[in-house]
Structures are given as structure tokens and as C-alpha cells.
Amino acid sequence: MTTSNLSQTRRWRVLALLGTAFFMTILDGTSLLAALPAIEGHLRLHGPAIQWTVTAYALAFSGLLLLCGRAADLLGRRRVFIAGMVLRVVASLACGLAPSIQALVAARAVQGVSAAIIAPSALSMVMNTFPEGIERNRALGIWGGLGGFGATAGLLLGGIITDIFGWQWVFWVNVPVGTLVLVLAPAMLRESRDRARSRSFDIPGALTIAPALVLLVYVITRVPTSGWANGQSIGLLAAVAVLVWMFILIEKRSVAPLVSFQSLRSRMLIGGNLLLLIAGMTVDGMLVTLTSFVQQVLGWPAAQFGLAAAMMTVTAAAGALLSQRIVPRLSLGRVAAAGTALLGCGCLLLTCIPAGGPMSLLPAALFLFGAGMGAVTVCAQIAALTGVAEKDSGLAAGLADTSFAVGTALGTAICTSVAAARTSAIGGPTPLALTTGQHAAFGAAGVFAALALITALTLLSKRSGLSRSVSADASENVSTRAPSISP
């Protein structure tokens, strides 16, 4: 019996459990940003050392997503998910107890590994719990809403938790929640794996693609300080290209490849992953620029910015939930295109906010951007996970998560570089120069949104088999409404 044969009520309970774990991994990443100054002061740090708490997590997470997704397919998705949750509880406890920056960075790297294990295994279980069509779209709408809510809520909750309880609780909050998930998971989740294949891992493939992804993200994170034309950056990018080339050769000859290229021939899958990549560039490119803008130009404290970001949190969740409902009535490409247009409009409005002028445009920009963010991520996920066989669901989920993770790193690096270059060209860190630089970075995020719009219109535009199957499923289930998730 597959998990899709579960009763409807039990399916939504499974989503509630998996969604809780996913929400905490997203919340943890953004809430840390608000706690960094307190950590820096407590550990008496100076210079860029504190940034390694972010970089170590990103490197481990991005580099291992693909491998962990395939491991879930082969070893069992529930088993891998539970192992990831155990690792996350232990790593979170270690982060709060870390006596030095070295210990904290090491614990953060382990947290990144745990997130790489949890994210694709949880998403693949969601895929297999809900049949493709309207029910899965609803589930992915909730999943996307949780992601958008967690990403922006962390900006507010991180500051509040740090101020009231101390920076350690930014990590320790994972311990009771993770423990609860571990208690409930064995009874609520059913095991599933690819039983048709032996449990043989493509070791050569793993030893090439994982370092390639780690090096790629590392180079991207160094760009704002070292530049794109730096000799070391060029050398590392060349190494990435060689590793990817070797990976392709290995996969073509492997009996049990880590990535089956047969599964990557779907236009919908390619379009969904490309859209996730560009959406990640847009979202994190805009968010890191907005954070700098409100702190350096507007002079807002973290709590005030968090309250402003709450509007984006609400509209992101609303956009995600609304988009999955209208996909059966419209083509997936149209809904995705509308979402990318909202992202672009939000970025355009942000370029018009003056340093000392009225802030009336900011709420409108956050409103539009949040709605677009929710819509685009859900549509991209639906596309990236459509038509995927259950035996490859972990791989598809890992690929989707990798696309978005690499996009966030790339968008952050490009927008930060654009802002710094433009500020320097104007004459240094004066209010006018900072405003001009950050307006340029908002413009760069707007260019990413335009690229996402082109992707949606070209790769997801036609009413494909996906749209027809979704519409058919909708008509068959017109009298059946998915229950809301109760606590």
C-alpha cells in the first residue's frame, strides 16, 4: 500500500507533521540573521568570522541536497527523515552550547547537513502522500505558504527571541519541536522506498557532484568581497566545471546513477527547476538588499523591520494558497507569470523609495512582492514535481531544493555586488550613495523577476498534460474539500 492510499484526514495530518519540520528549518535560517549581532558580542568576535555561521550552513545544505534526496529513495524516506530530525535536535543543542566561534561554525555545518536530509525526504513524502492533481497542489500551496511564512517570520521572531531569552534560544527552540516530531513520526508516517533497485549508491557520482555544489556555493558567497574576476574565484569555477563534466560522464555509464538523465527530459521539470533557481535569486537578492536598506539608509531597528516584513509574510502565504486554487482554472504558466510580474512590480516600487522621503511605497512593495513570492514558488514546485515516479520522488525533491538554494546564494551575491559597486562609484558610504547602490540592487532583482517571467511564459505557458490532469481531477473532486489542518 502506498502512502497515497491513506485516508484524506490522515494525509492532512501527515502534512501538518512534515510541514512543522519544514517550517522550523526555514525559520531557523532567517531568525539567525537577527541574532548575529548578539552572538558576535557574546563571543567577542571582530571581522568576518561571524559570517561563517551562515556560510557553513549554506555549504552543507546546498552541497548535500541531491545526495540526500536519492538516499531517501533508496534507504527509505521515513527512516532518512527521522535520522535528519535526530541530527537536527543534537546540532541545535550544540549550537546554543557552543563556547567558541569554531564550535558554533562546526555545529552550524551539522545543522546544514540535517536540513539537507530533512528537506527532500519530507517533500518527497508529501508528493507520495497526495495524488498528483488538485490535492497535491493544495498540499504544495500550504507547503509554499509555510516556506514564505517561515522565511519572513524569522526576521521578526529572531529579534524577539534574542531580546527576551538570549541568542541561544534561536537554536534551542528546535529541540522541543524536533523532539515532538520524532515522537509522532514513527506512528504517523509510513515507510516508502524504491524496492525495485538494490541499495547501491553511486559513490563516484556523489564524490563529484557534492564537491561541485559546495565549491559553487562557496565561490558565490565570496563574490561580494573578492569579486567575480578574482583569480581564485575563476580557478574554483573552473574546478566546478570539471567536476560537473566528470559527473555527467559518470552518470551516463553508471548502472545505478545518482541522477537518471531519463528523468530530466521533462520540459515541465526543467522549467520548474529553472523557475525555482531564478525565483531564489529574486527573493534573496531583494531580501538582503532590503535588510541593508532599512538598516543603513532608513535606520530602522530589527524589530521595526520585522513588523514591516510581517505584511510580506501574510501575503506570501495568501499568494501560495490562492495560486494552487486557480491553477486548475488557468494554465500553470499564466499563474506563474502573474506571480513573477508581482515580484517585478515590488522591486520596481522599492527603487522609487527615497532615503529621507515618505515610506508610503514600502507597504505596497512588500504586499506585491510577498504575493508574487508565494505564487511563483508554488507554481515552480508543482511543475518540478509533476510526472515524477514515486521511485524518483526524493531525487526530484532534492533537485528542486538545490535549484532554489543555489539561486538564493547567487541572487544574494549579485545584488550585494551591484549595491557595493554602485555605492563606490557614487563616492562612498554616504546616505545618497548607499541609497543609489541599493536602488541599483533592487533593479537587479527586478531583472531576475523579468527572467523568471520569460521562463514561465516559454517553458510553462502551454496547457500541458499537467493542466488537463489537474482540471480533470478538479472536476472529479468538486464536491470534496480538503479539511483544514487542525493543531
N, C-alpha and C positions, 0 to 999 in steps of 0.2 A: 504493500500500500504506500503510495506516495503521499507527501505532505499535502498536496493539493486536494486529497480526498478528505481532509479534516472538515468538521462541521464549520459553518460560517462563523459562529460565535467563537469557536476555538481559534480560528485563523486570526481574528482581530485581537485576541488575547496574545497570540504569538507575536503579532506586530507590535503590541504595546511593550512586550518584554524586550524584543530586539531593538525597538525604537528608543527605549530607555538607555540601553548600552550605547547606541549610536549617538544619541544626544549628548551623553556625558563625554564622549571622545571629542566631539565638536566643541562643546562648551569649554573643555579643558584647554584647548589650543588658544582660544581668544581671551579667556579670563586671565591667562598667564601674562598677557601683554600689560594689563593694568597693574599686575603685581611686580613687574620688573624693577621699578624704582625702589620699592621696599626691600626686595631681595638684594639689590645692589648695595643698599645702605647697611643691611644686616651682615652681609658677608664682606663688607668693606672693599668693594671692587672699584676699579677705575678702568676706563678704556673699553674696548670691545669684548672683553671676556664674557660679560653677561649675555651677549647675543648668541653665544654658543648653546645656551639653554633652549633657544628656539631652533638654531641650525641643526643641532644633534638630533632633535626630534624629527625635523623635516627630512633629513638624510635617511634615517632609519625607516621612516614611514614610506617615503616615495620609492626607495630602492627595493623594498620587500613586498609591496602590494601584489605584484603579478605572481611572484613565487608563492605567497601565502594563499592567494586565490586558488591556484592549482592544487596546492596541498590540501585545501578544504575539499576539493573534488575527489581526491584520491584517498585521503585518510578518514574522511567523514566530517561534514560541515558542523554538526553539533559538537563533536569532540574537539575540533580545532577552535571553535568559538569559545568553549569553556576554558581551554588552555590559554587562550588570549586574555580572557577575563581574569584568570588567576594571576597571570603575569602583570596585568594592569594594576590589580589591587596591591601586589607586592611592590611594584615600581612606584606607585603613587605614595605609598607609605614611606619608601626610601627617599623620595624627593623631599618630603616635608622634614625628614630627619637628617638631611644632608648637612654635614658640618663644614663643607668647603665647596667652592665652585666646581672642583674636579669631580667630587662625589655627586653633585647635583647634575652636572652635564651627563655623567655616566647613567644616572637614574633616568634622566630625560630621554636618553637614547633607547633605554629599555622600554620606556613608555611608548616611544615611537614604534618599536617592534610590536608591542602589544596592540597598538592601533592598527598596524598593518595586518595583523592576524584577525582582529575583530571585524574590521570594516567589510572586506569582501565575503567572509563567511556569513556574516549577518545579512548582507544584501542578497547573497545567493539563496539563503533560506527564505527570505521574503519572496524572491522570484518563484521558488518552488512551492511555497505555501499558497500563493494566489495564482489561479489560472490566468494565462495571457488574455488580455482584453480589459473590460471595464473594471473588474475587481482589482487586477494588478495595477491599473492606472490610478485607482483610488488609493491603494496602498503606497504607491510611489509618490502620489501627491502629499500624503501625510509624511512620508519619509523626507521628501524635499522640504516640506514645511518645518520639520524638526531640524533639518540641517541649517536652514536660513535663520530659524529662531535661535538655535544654539550659537551660531557664529556671531550674531549681533548681540544676543543677550549676555554673552560672556564679557563684552565691553563694559556693561553696566554692573553685572554681578561680581566680576573680578575685583573692581574697586571697592564695592560694598563689603565683600568677604574679607579683603585685605585690611580695610579700615577697622572693622569690628572684631575680627577673630585673629588676624595676622596672616601673612602670606602663605604660611604652611598649609592653611585650610583650603587654599586654591587647589592643592593636590589631595589633601586628606578627604575632601568631600567625595572623592571617588571610592573611598574604602567602604563606607556603609552601603552606598548604592550598588557597587560592584558585588559586594557580599550577598545582597538581596537577589541580584540577578543570578548569581551562582547557586543559590538555594533553590530558585524556581526553575532554572533551565533544564535540569535532568527530567523533571516531570512534564514540563510544557512543550519541550522541543523534541522532535523525532529525528533520529539519525538518518542521514542520506549521504550516499557517495556513489561514485562511478564503479559499480561492481563488475562491469564488463572488462575493465582494464586491471592489469596487475598493478601492485603498489610500487612500481618502479619510477623513480624520479629522474628527470632529465638533468643530471648533475652538470654536464658540460654547458647546457643551455643556461642553467641557473648561475653558473660561475662567470658567464659573460654578460647576461642582461642585468643582473642585480648590480654589479660594479658600474656598468654603463649608466644606469639610472642614478646611482649615488653620485658619480662624478658629474653628471649633467646638472643635477640639482645643486651640487657644491659650487660648480662654476657660476651658475646663475646667481646664487646668493652672494658671491664675491664681486659680481659686476659693479654694484654701486660704489665700491671702494677702489677696485682695481681697474675697472674699465673693460670694454669688450676687446680692445686691441692689445691688451697686455699679453706679453709673450707666454706667461704661464697659462693664461686663460685659453689662448689659441692652442697650446700644447695639450691641455686637458680635453678640449673639444675634439682635437684630432684623435686622442685616445678613445673618446666616446664613440666616434665614427668607426674606428677599427673594431671595437668591441661589438657594436651593433652589426657590422658586416660579418664578423665571426659568428654571432648569434644566428643570423639568417642562414648561413651555410650549415651550421649545426642542426638547426630545426628542419631543414629540407632533407637531411639524411637520417634524422633520428627516428627510431621505431616508435617511441613514445614521447613525442615532442612536448616541451613545456607549453608552447603556443602552436596550435594547429592552424596553419595558414588557410586551411579549408574553411575554418570558422570565421576568418577575417574577410571573406569575399563579399559579405553582405553590404550593399550600399547604405542600408539603414544603420548598421552597426558602425561603419566608418563615419557616416555623417553625425551620428550621436556622439561618438568619442571626440571627433574634431570640434563639435559644438561645445562639449564639456571642457576641452582644452582652452578654447577661446573665451568661454564664459568664466573660467577660473582666472584667466588673465585680466578680464574686465573687472570682476568682482574684487579680487585682492589688490589689483592696481589702484582701483578707486578708493578702497577702504584704507590702505596705507597712506595714500595721499590725503584723504580726508582727516585721518588722525593727526598728521603733521600740520595740516591747515588749521584745525581748530586749536591745536596746542601752541604752535609757533606764531600764527597770524592773529587768530581771534583771542588767544589767551584763556581758553576755557579750561577749567579743571576736569579731571577724568569723569567725575560723577555727572557733571552737566552734559558732557558729550554722550555719556551712556544714556541719559534720559532722551536726548535728541535721537540717538540711534534706535531707541525703542520703537519709534514710528516705522523705521525701516524693518524692524523685526516683525511687527504686526503685518505690514503689507507684504513681506516676503512669504509669510505663512499663508496669507489670503491668496496671493498670486499662485502659489503652488497648488492649493486646494481647488481654486477656480479653474486653473488650466486643465487639470485632469478631468474635470467635468465637461469641458467644452471640446476636448479633443475628439470625442465620438461624433460631434456635430460638424466640426471643421476638419480640415487636413492638419496633420501634425505640424507640417511646415508653416502653415498660417499662424498657428498659436505660438510656435517658436519664434517666428518673425516678429509678431506683435511684442513678445517679451524682449527681444533684442532691441526693438525700437524704443521701448520704455527705458532700457538701460542707457541707450544713447542719449535720449532726452534728459535723463537725470544727470549724466555727465555734462551735457551742454549747459544746463542751468547752473551747475557748480562753477563753470568757467566765468559766469557773469556775476558772482558774488564778490563785491569789493572788500578790501581789508577793513575799512572803517565804516562801511555803509550799512544799510538795513539788512537784516537777516531774513527777510520775507521769502526769498527764493530757496533757502535751505530746506524748510519743511517740504516744499513741493518737490525738490530734487530727491530727497530721501524717500518720499512717498512713491515717486515714479520708479526710482532705482530698485527699491525693495520689491515692488510688484513684478518688475521685469526679472529680477534675480530668481524669484520663486518660480515663475512661469518657465524660464529658459532651462533651469536645472532639471525640472521635472520632465519637460519635453525631451531634453537630451538623454536623460536616463531611460525614458520609455523607448526611444529609438535604439540606444546602445544595448538594451536588454531584450529586444524583440526578436523572436525567431531563434533564440539560443536554446539548444538542447539542455536538458537537466544535467547531463554529464559534464557540460562545459560551463555551467552557471557560475561556479566560483571563479573561473578564468575570466568570464565576461565581466563579472562584478569587479575583479581586481583590475582589469584593463580600464574600466570606466573610472574607478577611483584614482588610478595612476594618471589618466588623462587630466583629470581636474587638479590633482596635486601638482603635477608639473606645470600646468597653466597658472596656478596661483603663484608659484615661485617665479615664473617667467614674467608675469604681469607686475609683480612687486619690484623685480629688478629693473624692468624697463621704465616704469613710471618713476621710480626713485632716481634713476639715472637722468631721465628727462628733466625732472624738477631741479636736480643739482646742477646740471649743465646750464639750464636757462637762468637759474639764480646767479651763477658765477658770471654769465655773460652780461647780466644787467649791472653787476658791480658789488656782489657780496650779500651777506645776510641782513639786508635792510628790510623793513616791512614791505616796501614796494617790490624789491627783488624777490623776496620769498613768495609774495602773492603771485607775481608773474610766473615764477617757476612752477608753483603748484597748479596754477591755471593751465599751464602747458601740460602737466602730468594728467590733469582731468581730461584735457583734449586727447592725450594719447589713449586713455581708457575709452574715450568716445570712438576713437578709430578702431579699437578692438571690438567694440559693440557693432560697428559697421561691418567688420569682417564676419562677425557672428551672424549678422543679418543675411549677408551673401551666402554663407554656409547653409542657413535654414532654407533659403529660397531655392538653392540649387540642389542640395542633397536630400532635403526632406519635404520638398514642395508638392510632389505629386501624391494623389490619393492612392497610396500603395496598398498591398495586401494587409498591412497593419491597419490602415484606416478602415478598410472594409471589414476586417475581422472584429475590430473594436465596435464598429457600428452594429454589426450583426449581434455581437454579444450584448450590446446595449439594448437592442430591441427584444432579445430573449429575456433579459433581466429587468425589463422596465418596471415590473411590479415589485422587484426585490431591492430593498435598500440596505446597504451595509450598515450595521449598527455602529454607533459611536463608541469610541474607546472609553471605557469607564475605568477609574482608578482602582 
